[in-house]
Structure formats: C-alpha cells, structure tokens
Amino acid sequence: MATLAPEIALTPSAAARVAMIAGKQGKPPILRLSVDGGGCSGFQYKFGFADSVAADDAVAEQDGVRLVVDSISLDLVRGAAVDYVEELGGAAFKVTNPQAASGCGCGSSFSV
C-alpha cells in the first residue's frame, strides 16, 4: 500500500460525508475513486465504498477517512482533490482535477 497523500486529496467536507454514509451502512470509511472510459467527455469518475485497501492503491487520509485510487486511475487523477459540495442543483462528491483539459456540465466526466 503506497501512501501518496500529495498525489490525491480528500477535503474535510468529503471526509465527513463519507464517514456519515459509511457509518449508516456499517462499512469502513474508505471511499474508492476510479476512472472509467465513457461519459460526455471521454472519461468518467466513479465513486464507491471499499471494504479494504488494495496493495497498489494510492491512499489519502483525512480525519480517519481514506480515499483510495487504483494505480491505473491515479495516472488520470494525480493532483486531484475530492470534495463534497452542496449546491442549489443538489449535493455531490466533486473532483477538482488539474489534469482535466475539459469537462462536462454535470461535472462527472472529463477529457485529458
């Protein structure tokens, strides 16, 4: 398990939300971010809860909550931060990705 906190970050707001959801579901507070092909702009972010950390995961920790990213996805999100935002249109996890050349209006997909 590689600890690469500078390569990926989890904000306190996102950590609090993950802890709350994980607690309600009886799961460990581990949020997995991965990147899949598809979406409006070429790649899309995918979030899910993980039961454990894989050997090749990059890990960021905030307030006892871990964000994990597999080594393949990390190449596309290196330097990114995951936040939890509540806006007029709804509440969601949001990725601020410095590697994204463009994104879509929904914020869930990007291109490099």
All heavy atoms as an XYZ file, in Angstrom:
784
protein
N       0.852     -1.174      0.000
C       0.000      0.000      0.000
C       0.896      1.235      0.000
O       1.675      1.439      0.909
C      -0.910     -0.019      1.230
C      -1.708      1.250      1.413
S      -2.865      1.170      2.800
C      -1.765      1.277      4.190
N       0.764      2.046     -1.024
C       1.552      3.269     -1.121
C       0.740      4.434     -0.570
O      -0.398      4.629     -0.952
C       1.915      3.524     -2.579
N       1.340      5.194      0.340
C       0.662      6.368      0.864
C       1.137      7.563      0.066
O       2.279      7.973      0.182
C       0.955      6.552      2.366
O       0.499      5.389      3.033
C       0.250      7.768      2.920
N       0.270      8.090     -0.787
C       0.635      9.164     -1.689
C      -0.283     10.356     -1.497
O      -0.867     10.853     -2.446
C       0.554      8.669     -3.138
C       1.425      7.458     -3.475
C       1.103      6.933     -4.856
C       2.885      7.818     -3.394
N      -0.417     10.819     -0.274
C      -1.349     11.905      0.027
C      -1.174     13.126     -0.860
O      -2.157     13.724     -1.258
C      -1.258     12.275      1.499
N       0.049     13.549     -1.249
C       0.151     14.718     -2.105
C      -0.413     14.474     -3.512
O      -0.725     15.415     -4.219
C       1.653     14.996     -2.181
C       2.255     14.279     -1.020
C       1.355     13.100     -0.778
N      -0.525     13.212     -3.920
C      -0.991     12.919     -5.273
C      -2.504     12.936     -5.411
O      -3.024     13.085     -6.504
C      -0.443     11.571     -5.725
C       1.065     11.592     -5.812
C       1.584     10.497     -6.692
O       1.752      9.382     -6.176
O       1.787     10.762     -7.874
N      -3.204     12.780     -4.324
C      -4.666     12.800     -4.315
C      -5.089     13.285     -2.932
O      -4.424     12.995     -1.950
C      -5.258     11.400     -4.653
C      -6.748     11.466     -4.858
C      -4.878     10.368     -3.644
C      -7.157     11.850     -6.256
N      -6.157     14.060     -2.878
C      -6.555     14.641     -1.592
C      -8.051     14.476     -1.359
O      -8.844     14.422     -2.301
C      -6.186     16.123     -1.557
N      -8.411     14.420     -0.099
C      -9.799     14.338      0.341
C     -10.032     15.518      1.267
O      -9.310     15.696      2.243
C     -10.023     13.013      1.078
C     -11.438     12.677      1.530
C     -12.343     12.457      0.325
C     -11.429     11.428      2.405
N     -11.023     16.344      0.964
C     -11.288     17.523      1.796
C     -12.000     17.118      3.084
O     -12.629     16.052      3.155
C     -12.155     18.555      1.057
O     -13.470     18.005      0.879
C     -11.545     18.963     -0.273
N     -11.930     17.957      4.117
C     -12.654     17.659      5.356
C     -14.162     17.483      5.138
O     -14.785     16.630      5.757
C     -12.357     18.878      6.236
C     -11.021     19.357      5.764
C     -11.053     19.131      4.265
N     -14.742     18.261      4.223
C     -16.168     18.140      3.927
C     -16.496     16.764      3.342
O     -17.468     16.121      3.732
C     -16.578     19.247      2.948
O     -17.907     19.067      2.516
N     -15.662     16.306      2.404
C     -15.877     14.985      1.802
C     -15.658     13.890      2.832
O     -16.409     12.910      2.885
C     -14.952     14.794      0.602
N     -14.631     14.047      3.675
C     -14.352     13.041      4.699
C     -15.532     12.906      5.662
O     -15.926     11.793      6.019
C     -13.077     13.402      5.464
N     -16.108     14.025      6.054
C     -17.255     13.989      6.974
C     -18.436     13.276      6.333
O     -19.128     12.483      6.987
C     -17.640     15.410      7.374
N     -18.674     13.523      5.061
C     -19.795     12.882      4.363
C     -19.561     11.375      4.220
O     -20.470     10.574      4.419
C     -19.997     13.530      2.989
C     -21.205     13.023      2.260
C     -22.485     13.412      2.956
N     -23.631     12.946      2.184
C     -24.868     13.017      2.585
N     -25.161     13.571      3.734
N     -25.843     12.558      1.831
N     -18.343     10.988      3.861
C     -18.012      9.565      3.739
C     -18.199      8.868      5.083
O     -18.788      7.794      5.158
C     -16.560      9.372      3.228
C     -16.127      7.908      3.346
C     -16.448      9.842      1.784
N     -17.714      9.491      6.157
C     -17.846      8.897      7.495
C     -19.308      8.704      7.861
O     -19.690      7.668      8.415
C     -17.134      9.778      8.526
N     -20.141      9.689      7.545
C     -21.562      9.610      7.872
C     -22.238      8.477      7.084
O     -22.952      7.656      7.644
C     -22.238     10.953      7.566
C     -23.651     11.094      8.115
S     -24.968     10.515      7.042
C     -24.771     11.560      5.626
N     -21.987      8.412      5.783
C     -22.606      7.372      4.941
C     -22.097      5.986      5.354
O     -22.882      5.046      5.492
C     -22.329      7.629      3.449
C     -23.026      8.919      2.997
C     -22.804      6.451      2.606
C     -22.606      9.383      1.600
N     -20.788      5.865      5.537
C     -20.212      4.568      5.918
C     -20.773      4.104      7.252
O     -21.076      2.918      7.432
C     -18.689      4.669      5.978
N     -20.934      5.028      8.192
C     -21.492      4.681      9.498
C     -22.910      4.157      9.386
O     -23.279      3.178     10.036
N     -23.722      4.797      8.545
C     -25.106      4.351      8.358
C     -25.171      2.977      7.709
O     -26.088      2.202      7.964
C     -25.870      5.342      7.475
C     -26.315      6.591      8.200
C     -27.167      7.460      7.293
C     -27.697      8.653      8.043
N     -28.540      9.507      7.204
N     -24.211      2.688      6.810
C     -24.210      1.412      6.088
C     -23.399      0.331      6.798
O     -23.331     -0.795      6.317
C     -23.679      1.612      4.662
C     -24.568      2.489      3.815
C     -24.070      2.626      2.387
O     -23.011      2.134      2.015
N     -24.846      3.297      1.567
N     -22.747      0.685      7.902
C     -21.938     -0.289      8.625
C     -20.705     -0.717      7.854
O     -20.245     -1.845      7.978
N     -20.157      0.185      7.045
C     -18.971     -0.120      6.250
C     -17.785      0.684      6.767
O     -17.959      1.706      7.419
C     -19.210      0.245      4.778
C     -20.253     -0.610      4.098
C     -20.329     -0.273      2.616
C     -21.277     -1.195      1.899
N     -20.667     -2.403      1.410
N     -16.563      0.246      6.433
C     -15.400      1.048      6.826
C     -15.396      2.356      6.029
O     -15.874      2.385      4.890
C     -14.200      0.161      6.467
C     -14.719     -0.856      5.522
C     -16.183     -0.999      5.768
N     -14.866      3.442      6.598
C     -14.876      4.732      5.907
C     -13.776      4.824      4.854
O     -12.787      5.549      5.001
C     -14.672      5.738      7.043
C     -13.870      4.997      8.059
C     -14.331      3.567      7.961
N     -13.950      4.054      3.773
C     -12.986      4.034      2.676
C     -13.747      4.324      1.388
O     -14.587      3.533      0.959
C     -12.282      2.667      2.549
C     -11.599      2.277      3.864
C     -11.273      2.692      1.405
C     -11.066      0.850      3.876
N     -13.455      5.467      0.777
C     -14.079      5.848     -0.484
C     -13.121      5.528     -1.619
O     -11.955      5.925     -1.589
C     -14.393      7.349     -0.488
C     -15.059      7.895     -1.756
C     -16.468      7.308     -1.925
C     -15.115      9.419     -1.715
N     -13.619      4.794     -2.623
C     -12.793      4.466     -3.783
C     -13.194      5.365     -4.947
O     -14.368      5.468     -5.295
C     -12.963      3.001     -4.190
C     -12.166      2.660     -5.458
C     -12.078      1.183     -5.717
N     -11.368      0.469     -4.670
C     -10.042      0.460     -4.517
N      -9.277      1.152     -5.324
N      -9.489     -0.238     -3.543
N     -12.188      6.019     -5.535
C     -12.362      6.802     -6.755
C     -11.687      6.047     -7.879
O     -10.522      5.657     -7.760
C     -11.718      8.186     -6.598
C     -11.578      9.026     -7.880
C     -12.929      9.340     -8.496
C     -10.808     10.307     -7.587
N     -12.423      5.814     -8.952
C     -11.827      5.189    -10.126
C     -12.280      5.955    -11.357
O     -13.195      6.768    -11.297
C     -12.206      3.709    -10.224
O     -13.607      3.551    -10.273
N     -11.603      5.702    -12.449
C     -11.914      6.364    -13.708
C     -12.260      5.299    -14.730
O     -11.524      4.327    -14.902
C     -10.713      7.211    -14.199
C     -11.012      7.834    -15.547
C     -10.364      8.282    -13.180
N     -13.391      5.476    -15.394
C     -13.832      4.568    -16.452
C     -13.896      5.340    -17.757
O     -14.106      6.551    -17.763
C     -15.232      4.020    -16.152
C     -15.242      2.963    -15.068
O     -14.178      2.393    -14.760
O     -16.323      2.706    -14.513
N     -13.772      4.624    -18.861
C     -13.988      5.242    -20.158
C     -15.467      5.516    -20.332
O     -16.316      4.819    -19.786
N     -15.792      6.590    -21.052
C     -17.195      6.922    -21.293
C     -17.530      8.287    -20.762
O     -16.654      9.109    -20.506
N     -18.798      8.535    -20.592
C     -19.233      9.848    -20.131
C     -19.272     10.834    -21.287
O     -18.888     10.524    -22.407
N     -19.699     12.032    -21.019
C     -19.851     13.053    -22.055
C     -18.516     13.457    -22.662
O     -18.447     13.856    -23.813
C     -20.502     14.321    -21.488
S     -21.814     14.071    -20.317
N     -17.438     13.393    -21.861
C     -16.164     13.964    -22.297
C     -15.036     12.952    -22.490
O     -13.908     13.341    -22.709
C     -15.709     15.014    -21.273
O     -16.645     16.051    -21.173
N     -15.306     11.671    -22.396
C     -14.270     10.670    -22.645
C     -13.963      9.770    -21.467
O     -13.769      8.582    -21.616
N     -13.869     10.346    -20.277
C     -13.643      9.575    -19.051
C     -14.681     10.012    -18.035
O     -15.139     11.145    -18.055
C     -12.250      9.847    -18.460
C     -11.120      9.362    -19.313
C     -10.395     10.255    -20.076
C     -10.776      8.026    -19.336
C      -9.345      9.825    -20.860
C      -9.727      7.576    -20.118
C      -9.003      8.485    -20.894
N     -15.025      9.107    -17.128
C     -15.967      9.492    -16.077
C     -15.467      9.007    -14.725
O     -14.825      7.974    -14.624
C     -17.371      8.982    -16.361
C     -17.515      7.487    -16.499
C     -18.911      7.089    -16.951
O     -19.798      7.905    -17.060
N     -19.093      5.808    -17.198
N     -15.759      9.811    -13.711
C     -15.397      9.462    -12.341
C     -16.421      8.483    -11.795
O     -17.605      8.598    -12.054
C     -15.398     10.706    -11.445
C     -14.446     11.781    -11.902
C     -14.925     12.995    -12.367
C     -13.071     11.581    -11.855
C     -14.051     13.999    -12.783
C     -12.200     12.570    -12.270
C     -12.694     13.776    -12.731
O     -11.829     14.761    -13.140
N     -15.933      7.528    -11.016
C     -16.811      6.540    -10.400
C     -16.446      6.452     -8.916
O     -15.271      6.308     -8.583
C     -16.603      5.199    -11.094
C     -17.519      4.100    -10.641
C     -17.279      2.858    -11.480
C     -17.915      1.657    -10.854
N     -17.548      0.422    -11.536
N     -17.443      6.594     -8.056
C     -17.233      6.514     -6.614
C     -17.916      5.279     -6.059
O     -18.978      4.882     -6.532
C     -17.839      7.734     -5.907
C     -17.104      9.005     -6.148
C     -17.578      9.929     -7.066
C     -15.937      9.294     -5.456
C     -16.904     11.118     -7.289
C     -15.260     10.477     -5.677
C     -15.746     11.394     -6.592
N     -17.313      4.684     -5.054
C     -17.927      3.571     -4.359
C     -17.224      3.366     -3.030
O     -16.133      3.895     -2.810
N     -17.839      2.615     -2.154
C     -17.205      2.303     -0.886
C     -16.393      1.031     -1.042
O     -16.793      0.107     -1.741
C     -18.243      2.159      0.226
C     -18.724      3.495      0.710
C     -19.803      4.117      0.107
C     -18.069      4.140      1.741
C     -20.229      5.355      0.528
C     -18.481      5.387      2.170
C     -19.567      5.998      1.559
N     -15.227      0.997     -0.408
C     -14.354     -0.167     -0.466
C     -14.329     -0.833      0.903
O     -14.456     -0.160      1.935
C     -12.942      0.259     -0.871
N     -14.181     -2.138      0.906
C     -14.081     -2.870      2.173
C     -12.657     -2.854      2.705
O     -12.428     -3.025      3.895
C     -14.556     -4.306      1.995
C     -16.058     -4.376      1.734
O     -16.800     -3.574      2.337
O     -16.480     -5.206      0.924
N     -11.689     -2.677      1.786
C     -10.287     -2.671      2.197
C      -9.466     -1.899      1.169
O      -9.976     -1.508      0.122
C      -9.762     -4.105      2.324
O      -9.836     -4.751      1.065
N      -8.193     -1.725      1.475
C      -7.267     -1.026      0.593
C      -6.445     -2.074     -0.142
O      -5.885     -2.983      0.481
C      -6.342     -0.099      1.418
C      -5.344      0.599      0.525
C      -7.167      0.919      2.194
N      -6.373     -1.964     -1.474
C      -5.594     -2.914     -2.273
C      -4.109     -2.534     -2.227
O      -3.749     -1.391     -1.936
C      -6.095     -2.918     -3.715
N      -3.259     -3.502     -2.537
C      -1.809     -3.304     -2.450
C      -1.309     -2.178     -3.355
O      -0.364     -1.474     -3.003
C      -1.089     -4.603     -2.782
N      -1.945     -1.983     -4.511
C      -1.453     -0.962     -5.450
C      -2.233      0.360     -5.363
O      -2.080      1.229     -6.216
C      -1.471     -1.496     -6.886
C      -2.877     -1.670     -7.439
O      -3.826     -1.831     -6.636
O      -3.040     -1.643     -8.678
N      -3.051      0.520     -4.325
C      -3.825      1.748     -4.170
C      -2.977      2.900     -3.655
O      -2.146      2.724     -2.766
C      -4.969      1.544     -3.165
C      -6.152      0.792     -3.736
O      -6.278      0.726     -4.975
O      -6.955      0.274     -2.938
N      -3.230      4.083     -4.189
C      -2.742      5.314     -3.574
C      -3.782      5.677     -2.520
O      -4.979      5.494     -2.735
C      -2.624      6.415     -4.617
N      -3.331      6.185     -1.394
C      -4.234      6.453     -0.277
C      -4.035      7.877      0.228
O      -2.909      8.323      0.421
C      -3.968      5.473      0.898
C      -4.909      5.753      2.060
C      -4.089      4.036      0.438
N      -5.143      8.573      0.422
C      -5.128      9.861      1.113
C      -6.015      9.691      2.334
O      -7.055      9.034      2.262
C      -5.660     10.961      0.206
N      -5.611     10.277      3.435
C      -6.402     10.147      4.660
C      -6.733     11.526      5.213
O      -5.904     12.430      5.196
C      -5.643      9.330      5.702
C      -6.532      8.910      6.845
C      -5.985      7.744      7.647
O      -5.199      6.951      7.099
O      -6.350      7.632      8.823
N      -7.972     11.677      5.640
C      -8.438     12.931      6.230
C      -9.399     12.577      7.350
O     -10.418     11.933      7.105
C      -9.146     13.779      5.160
C      -9.762     15.067      5.653
C      -8.711     16.115      5.989
O      -7.767     16.318      5.248
N      -8.885     16.754      7.124
N      -9.086     12.970      8.560
C      -9.971     12.761      9.718
C     -10.391     11.300      9.884
O     -11.544     11.011     10.184
C     -11.208     13.658      9.605
C     -10.844     15.139      9.517
O      -9.833     15.536     10.136
O     -11.556     15.887      8.830
N      -9.462     10.363      9.647
C      -9.751      8.944      9.819
C     -10.469      8.284      8.659
O     -10.764      7.097      8.691
N     -10.752      9.047      7.605
C     -11.408      8.524      6.406
C     -10.343      8.398      5.317
O      -9.485      9.264      5.174
C     -12.538      9.470      5.935
C     -13.126      9.011      4.619
C     -13.613      9.561      7.007
N     -10.416      7.309      4.562
C      -9.428      7.114      3.497
C     -10.073      7.214      2.119
O     -11.173      6.727      1.900
C      -8.748      5.759      3.653
C      -7.794      5.757      4.842
C      -7.035      4.488      4.937
N      -7.884      3.509      5.633
C      -7.525      2.269      5.889
N      -6.369      1.815      5.511
N      -8.345      1.466      6.531
N      -9.349      7.860      1.218
C      -9.679      7.898     -0.205
C      -8.651      7.028     -0.883
O      -7.447      7.220     -0.697
C      -9.592      9.333     -0.734
C      -9.694      9.498     -2.251
C     -11.082      9.104     -2.753
C      -9.373     10.927     -2.656
N      -9.112      6.038     -1.652
C      -8.190      5.137     -2.341
C      -8.418      5.224     -3.844
O      -9.547      5.381     -4.308
C      -8.317      3.676     -1.845
C      -7.918      3.568     -0.387
C      -9.715      3.126     -2.042
N      -7.301      5.138     -4.576
C      -7.337      5.206     -6.039
C      -6.397      4.139     -6.574
O      -5.240      4.059     -6.150
C      -6.879      6.596     -6.546
C      -6.944      6.663     -8.061
C      -7.710      7.706     -5.928
N      -6.885      3.313     -7.496
C      -6.038      2.276     -8.079
C      -4.963      2.912     -8.950
O      -5.082      4.053     -9.393
C      -6.874      1.272     -8.873
C      -7.515      1.904    -10.090
O      -6.870      1.968    -11.146
O      -8.672      2.364     -9.967
N      -3.886      2.188     -9.199
C      -2.724      2.742     -9.899
C      -3.034      3.193    -11.322
O      -2.464      4.169    -11.806
C      -1.573      1.734     -9.896
O      -1.971      0.542    -10.541
N      -3.946      2.531    -12.002
C      -4.296      2.920    -13.382
C      -5.093      4.226    -13.367
O      -4.795      5.154    -14.124
C      -5.070      1.796    -14.086
C      -4.159      0.580    -14.250
C      -5.608      2.264    -15.432
C      -4.852     -0.671    -14.697
N      -6.079      4.331    -12.492
C      -6.872      5.558    -12.397
C      -6.034      6.728    -11.904
O      -6.260      7.879    -12.301
C      -8.068      5.351    -11.465
O      -8.954      4.382    -11.988
N      -5.043      6.448    -11.045
C      -4.229      7.516    -10.477
C      -3.541      8.332    -11.562
O      -3.401      9.547    -11.435
C      -3.195      6.947     -9.501
C      -2.319      7.994     -8.800
C      -3.167      8.920     -7.936
C      -1.251      7.316     -7.968
N      -3.142      7.691    -12.657
C      -2.499      8.420    -13.754
C      -3.398      9.524    -14.301
O      -2.913     10.523    -14.823
C      -2.105      7.462    -14.887
C      -0.898      6.608    -14.518
O      -0.150      6.986    -13.589
O      -0.712      5.561    -15.158
N      -4.711      9.359    -14.200
C      -5.656     10.331    -14.747
C      -6.156     11.343    -13.713
O      -6.772     12.336    -14.080
C      -6.855      9.605    -15.366
C      -6.510      8.732    -16.569
C      -7.671      7.818    -16.911
C      -6.132      9.590    -17.754
N      -5.902     11.080    -12.435
C      -6.400     11.992    -11.391
C      -5.303     12.493    -10.458
O      -5.595     13.096     -9.428
C      -7.549     11.351    -10.566
C      -8.748     11.068    -11.437
C      -7.086     10.103     -9.844
N      -4.047     12.256    -10.822
C      -2.938     12.693     -9.967
C      -3.035     14.196     -9.722
O      -3.212     14.975    -10.642
C      -1.610     12.326    -10.604
C      -0.415     12.606     -9.697
C       0.877     12.044    -10.265
N       1.000     10.642     -9.859
C       0.968      9.615    -10.707
N       0.815      9.808    -11.987
N       1.086      8.382    -10.260
N      -2.943     14.598     -8.454
C      -3.031     16.003     -8.088
C      -4.447     16.487     -7.824
O      -4.668     17.633     -7.467
N      -5.422     15.605     -7.981
C      -6.828     15.980     -7.815
C      -7.230     16.013     -6.343
O      -6.580     15.423     -5.487
C      -7.730     15.005     -8.569
N      -8.328     16.701     -6.087
C      -8.916     16.740     -4.751
C     -10.385     16.354     -4.869
O     -11.073     16.768     -5.806
C      -8.792     18.133     -4.146
N     -10.851     15.549     -3.936
C     -12.258     15.150     -3.884
C     -12.916     15.953     -2.772
O     -12.458     15.949     -1.634
C     -12.412     13.639     -3.630
C     -13.877     13.270     -3.461
C     -11.788     12.846     -4.772
N     -13.989     16.653     -3.122
C     -14.720     17.487     -2.184
C     -16.177     17.037     -2.172
O     -16.626     16.321     -3.067
C     -14.627     18.956     -2.624
C     -15.037     19.940     -1.539
O     -15.269     19.519     -0.385
O     -15.125     21.134     -1.849
N     -16.908     17.456     -1.150
C     -18.351     17.229     -1.106
C     -18.991     18.602     -1.078
O     -18.708     19.411     -0.196
C     -18.759     16.422      0.133
C     -20.234     16.149      0.186
C     -20.795     15.181     -0.635
C     -21.068     16.871      1.026
C     -22.163     14.938     -0.613
C     -22.431     16.632      1.055
C     -22.965     15.660      0.226
O     -24.316     15.425      0.245
N     -19.807     18.889     -2.088
C     -20.409     20.218     -2.204
C     -21.922     20.110     -2.218
O     -22.494     19.178     -2.771
C     -19.916     20.957     -3.469
C     -18.443     21.281     -3.365
C     -20.170     20.145     -4.720
N     -22.537     21.075     -1.565
C     -23.991     21.189     -1.578
C     -24.323     22.483     -2.298
O     -23.940     23.560     -1.855
C     -24.537     21.199     -0.149
C     -24.296     19.884      0.570
C     -24.920     19.835      1.952
O     -26.017     20.391      2.119
O     -24.302     19.239      2.841
N     -24.992     22.345     -3.453
C     -25.349     23.489     -4.279
C     -26.849     23.476     -4.530
O     -27.539     22.513     -4.171
C     -24.583     23.445     -5.605
C     -23.076     23.484     -5.420
C     -22.302     23.268     -6.706
O     -22.804     22.584     -7.615
O     -21.196     23.785     -6.785
N     -27.321     24.495     -5.186
C     -28.738     24.604     -5.492
C     -29.239     23.391     -6.276
O     -30.327     22.897     -6.035
C     -28.992     25.891     -6.288
C     -30.445     26.309     -6.458
C     -31.117     26.481     -5.103
C     -30.521     27.605     -7.239
N     -28.410     22.887     -7.182
C     -28.794     21.743     -8.010
C     -28.702     20.409     -7.292
O     -29.085     19.381     -7.843
N     -28.167     20.382     -6.087
C     -28.046     19.136     -5.338
C     -26.698     19.021     -4.662
O     -25.852     19.909     -4.762
N     -26.495     17.930     -3.984
C     -25.252     17.679     -3.268
C     -24.549     16.491     -3.904
O     -25.200     15.531     -4.318
C     -25.541     17.398     -1.803
N     -23.212     16.583     -3.996
C     -22.469     15.507     -4.643
C     -20.992     15.600     -4.310
O     -20.492     16.650     -3.904
C     -22.653     15.578     -6.151
N     -20.302     14.471     -4.515
C     -18.851     14.496     -4.456
C     -18.370     15.134     -5.760
O     -18.905     14.858     -6.833
C     -18.290     13.075     -4.329
C     -18.535     12.475     -2.974
C     -19.510     11.525     -2.793
C     -17.777     12.882     -1.880
C     -19.749     10.976     -1.547
C     -18.002     12.345     -0.622
C     -18.987     11.391     -0.457
N     -17.360     15.981     -5.655
C     -16.848     16.707     -6.814
C     -15.336     16.538     -6.869
O     -14.658     16.668     -5.856
C     -17.205     18.187     -6.687
C     -16.712     19.035     -7.823
C     -17.114     20.489     -7.627
C     -16.562     21.340     -8.751
N     -16.858     22.757     -8.551
N     -14.829     16.251     -8.063
C     -13.394     16.086     -8.262
C     -12.843     17.340     -8.927
O     -13.323     17.750     -9.980
C     -13.096     14.848     -9.140
C     -11.596     14.705     -9.358
C     -13.676     13.589     -8.512
N     -11.850     17.947     -8.296
C     -11.120     19.048     -8.910
C      -9.830     18.443     -9.432
O      -8.949     18.072     -8.663
C     -10.820     20.157     -7.881
O     -12.053     20.588     -7.321
C     -10.122     21.332     -8.535
N      -9.767     18.282    -10.754
C      -8.686     17.542    -11.385
C      -7.842     18.471    -12.258
O      -8.290     18.902    -13.312
C      -9.278     16.408    -12.230
C      -8.222     15.498    -12.820
O      -7.036     15.772    -12.756
N      -8.672     14.404    -13.409
N      -6.600     18.766    -11.851
C      -5.758     19.649    -12.648
C      -5.347     19.052    -13.993
O      -4.910     19.783    -14.881
C      -4.534     19.876    -11.751
C      -4.494     18.685    -10.865
C      -5.926     18.283    -10.655
N      -5.499     17.756    -14.167
C      -5.135     17.115    -15.430
C      -6.251     17.166    -16.469
O      -6.021     16.894    -17.635
C      -4.759     15.652    -15.192
C      -3.492     15.496    -14.380
C      -2.962     14.107    -14.524
O      -2.611     13.691    -15.615
N      -2.920     13.381    -13.430
N      -7.458     17.509    -16.052
C      -8.586     17.532    -16.983
C      -8.469     18.743    -17.900
O      -8.425     19.882    -17.447
C      -9.901     17.573    -16.216
N      -8.412     18.483    -19.207
C      -8.346     19.567    -20.188
C      -9.713     20.201    -20.373
O      -9.835     21.390    -20.633
C      -7.820     19.030    -21.521
N     -10.743     19.391    -20.255
C     -12.110     19.898    -20.342
C     -13.021     18.960    -19.575
O     -12.647     17.846    -19.245
C     -12.562     20.002    -21.808
O     -12.618     18.717    -22.397
N     -14.209     19.432    -19.292
C     -15.181     18.633    -18.557
C     -16.555     18.842    -19.156
O     -16.716     19.492    -20.187
N     -17.528     18.299    -18.501
C     -18.901     18.462    -18.972
C     -19.682     19.255    -17.937
O     -19.212     19.480    -16.831
C     -19.544     17.097    -19.206
S     -19.759     16.147    -17.701
N     -20.871     19.646    -18.287
C     -21.696     20.442    -17.386
C     -22.062     19.727    -16.111
O     -22.213     20.354    -15.066
N     -22.189     18.411    -16.156
C     -22.585     17.668    -14.944
C     -21.425     17.469    -13.988
O     -21.625     17.125    -12.839
C     -23.220     16.336    -15.323
S     -22.089     15.166    -16.095
N     -20.182     17.655    -14.459
C     -19.018     17.523    -13.590
C     -18.590     16.115    -13.302
O     -17.682     15.898    -12.513
N     -19.211     15.135    -13.934
C     -18.841     13.753    -13.637
C     -17.964     13.125    -14.713
O     -17.551     11.998    -14.573
C     -20.096     12.887    -13.427
O     -20.832     12.814    -14.616
N     -17.678     13.868    -15.789
C     -16.796     13.329    -16.794
C     -15.808     14.402    -17.240
O     -16.013     15.594    -17.012
C     -17.563     12.740    -17.977
O     -18.164     13.757    -18.738
N     -14.711     13.949    -17.874
C     -13.648     14.859    -18.268
C     -12.846     14.280    -19.409
O     -12.982     13.117    -19.754
C     -12.720     15.144    -17.065
C     -11.917     13.953    -16.619
C     -10.579     13.836    -16.948
C     -12.499     12.937    -15.869
C      -9.836     12.726    -16.544
C     -11.766     11.831    -15.452
C     -10.427     11.739    -15.795
N     -12.006     15.107    -20.000
C     -11.057     14.637    -21.015
C      -9.686     15.148    -20.632
O      -9.544     16.115    -19.896
C     -11.436     15.115    -22.414
O     -11.342     16.525    -22.498
N      -8.649     14.475    -21.139
C      -7.271     14.885    -20.846
C      -6.563     15.269    -22.132
O      -6.984     14.940    -23.200
C      -6.487     13.795    -20.112
C      -6.996     13.623    -18.708
C      -6.531     12.482    -20.840
